[in-house]
Amino acid sequence: MGSEVESLTYSQGLSILEPEAEFRFGLKQRLYNWHMRQARMAKGWTQKELGARVSRTSAWVACVETLRCYPNPDLQELISGIL
């Protein structure tokens, strides 16, 4: 079974184990998203209010907070300045 998964994964151009750098990047992104939610809640803002301040929808804010999407570096900087 393991070799089937391994060959399928390699045939898709992916590796089973992430390089350490990719792991750290992913972890930083997840922590950023979690901290964004905590900062928004500390200000008493709704997802809609934060979204309006960064020209995004409340659905986008929810997507970020639930780790389904990640803001680009420019947007991270804008959000960090607002929060």
Phi, psi and omega per residue, in radians:
M1 nan -0.772 -3.119
G2 -1.024 -0.715 -3.124
S3 -1.210 -0.548 3.085
E4 -1.113 -0.801 3.128
V5 -1.115 -0.765 -3.124
E6 -1.068 -0.810 -3.111
S7 -1.201 -0.637 3.095
L8 -1.117 -0.773 -3.128
T9 -1.120 -0.807 3.136
Y10 -1.144 -0.608 3.135
S11 -1.172 -0.374 3.114
Q12 -1.581 0.039 3.116
G13 1.391 0.341 3.133
L14 -2.008 2.803 3.036
S15 -1.950 2.681 -3.116
I16 -1.229 -0.742 3.139
L17 -1.779 2.286 3.103
E18 -1.321 2.516 2.995
P19 -1.098 2.689 -3.081
E20 -0.975 -0.675 -3.128
A21 -1.116 -0.725 3.115
E22 -1.128 -0.660 3.115
F23 -1.088 -0.806 -3.136
R24 -1.117 -0.695 3.111
F25 -1.074 -0.811 3.132
G26 -1.072 -0.710 3.131
L27 -1.140 -0.730 3.105
K28 -1.081 -0.716 3.130
Q29 -1.106 -0.776 -3.141
R30 -1.100 -0.727 3.112
L31 -1.138 -0.697 3.101
Y32 -1.033 -0.842 -3.113
N33 -1.068 -0.734 -3.131
W34 -1.138 -0.767 3.132
H35 -1.155 -0.592 3.093
M36 -1.048 -0.784 3.127
R37 -1.102 -0.776 -3.130
Q38 -1.087 -0.723 3.140
A39 -1.176 -0.706 3.113
R40 -1.077 -0.807 -3.123
M41 -1.157 -0.623 3.127
A42 -1.102 -0.558 3.091
K43 -1.428 -0.163 -3.132
G44 1.369 0.329 -3.122
W45 -1.547 2.594 3.003
T46 -1.485 2.939 3.067
Q47 -1.075 -0.619 3.131
K48 -1.120 -0.736 -3.141
E49 -1.124 -0.781 3.104
L50 -1.127 -0.756 3.119
G51 -1.004 -0.753 3.138
A52 -1.106 -0.623 -3.123
R53 -1.245 -0.394 3.139
V54 -2.009 0.291 3.118
S55 1.005 0.777 3.092
R56 -2.324 2.932 3.124
T57 -1.524 2.864 3.058
S58 -1.131 -0.529 3.102
A59 -1.117 -0.656 3.108
W60 -1.155 -0.763 3.115
V61 -1.056 -0.760 3.106
A62 -1.075 -0.699 3.121
C63 -1.061 -0.751 3.127
V64 -1.175 -0.797 -3.084
E65 -1.164 -0.427 3.128
T66 -1.730 0.250 3.028
L67 1.150 0.433 3.096
R68 -1.636 -0.317 3.040
C69 -2.526 2.853 -3.077
Y70 -2.341 2.267 3.129
P71 -1.204 2.579 3.102
N72 -1.242 2.892 -3.082
P73 -0.971 -0.670 3.126
D74 -1.125 -0.742 3.135
L75 -1.223 -0.617 3.061
Q76 -1.037 -0.740 -3.139
E77 -1.123 -0.755 3.115
L78 -1.079 -0.836 -3.125
I79 -1.095 -0.762 -3.140
S80 -1.060 -0.685 3.109
G81 -1.160 -0.617 -3.135
I82 -1.300 -0.691 -3.106
L83 -1.487 nan nan
